[in-house]
């Protein structure tokens, strides 16, 4: 997990990127919950697809937050 300051997170949430940050968080939680609850019933390909999507979301989140770090 990347470490961003509380200030950077706060600034992001209250910027034009706030809605997207919330969407990313909601999708990430949903995917992580699906992995935790249903992993035994998924194929290895399905697990990798979900993990890949989670990683994409993390990268997008970090790119957004990085714009506000140090302000």
Secondary structure as a PSIPRED ss2 file (coil, helix, strand):
# PSIPRED VFORMAT (PSIPRED V4.0)

   1 X C   1.000  0.000  0.000
   2 X C   1.000  0.000  0.000
   3 X C   1.000  0.000  0.000
   4 X C   1.000  0.000  0.000
   5 X C   1.000  0.000  0.000
   6 X H   0.000  1.000  0.000
   7 X H   0.000  1.000  0.000
   8 X H   0.000  1.000  0.000
   9 X H   0.000  1.000  0.000
  10 X H   0.000  1.000  0.000
  11 X H   0.000  1.000  0.000
  12 X H   0.000  1.000  0.000
  13 X H   0.000  1.000  0.000
  14 X C   1.000  0.000  0.000
  15 X C   1.000  0.000  0.000
  16 X C   1.000  0.000  0.000
  17 X C   1.000  0.000  0.000
  18 X H   0.000  1.000  0.000
  19 X H   0.000  1.000  0.000
  20 X H   0.000  1.000  0.000
  21 X H   0.000  1.000  0.000
  22 X H   0.000  1.000  0.000
  23 X H   0.000  1.000  0.000
  24 X H   0.000  1.000  0.000
  25 X H   0.000  1.000  0.000
  26 X H   0.000  1.000  0.000
  27 X H   0.000  1.000  0.000
  28 X H   0.000  1.000  0.000
  29 X H   0.000  1.000  0.000
  30 X H   0.000  1.000  0.000
  31 X H   0.000  1.000  0.000
  32 X H   0.000  1.000  0.000
  33 X H   0.000  1.000  0.000
  34 X H   0.000  1.000  0.000
  35 X H   0.000  1.000  0.000
  36 X H   0.000  1.000  0.000
  37 X H   0.000  1.000  0.000
  38 X H   0.000  1.000  0.000
  39 X H   0.000  1.000  0.000
  40 X H   0.000  1.000  0.000
  41 X H   0.000  1.000  0.000
  42 X C   1.000  0.000  0.000
  43 X C   1.000  0.000  0.000
  44 X H   0.000  1.000  0.000
  45 X H   0.000  1.000  0.000
  46 X H   0.000  1.000  0.000
  47 X H   0.000  1.000  0.000
  48 X H   0.000  1.000  0.000
  49 X H   0.000  1.000  0.000
  50 X H   0.000  1.000  0.000
  51 X H   0.000  1.000  0.000
  52 X H   0.000  1.000  0.000
  53 X H   0.000  1.000  0.000
  54 X H   0.000  1.000  0.000
  55 X H   0.000  1.000  0.000
  56 X H   0.000  1.000  0.000
  57 X H   0.000  1.000  0.000
  58 X H   0.000  1.000  0.000
  59 X H   0.000  1.000  0.000
  60 X H   0.000  1.000  0.000
  61 X H   0.000  1.000  0.000
  62 X H   0.000  1.000  0.000
  63 X H   0.000  1.000  0.000
  64 X H   0.000  1.000  0.000
  65 X H   0.000  1.000  0.000
  66 X H   0.000  1.000  0.000
  67 X C   1.000  0.000  0.000
  68 X C   1.000  0.000  0.000
  69 X C   1.000  0.000  0.000
  70 X C   1.000  0.000  0.000
  71 X C   1.000  0.000  0.000
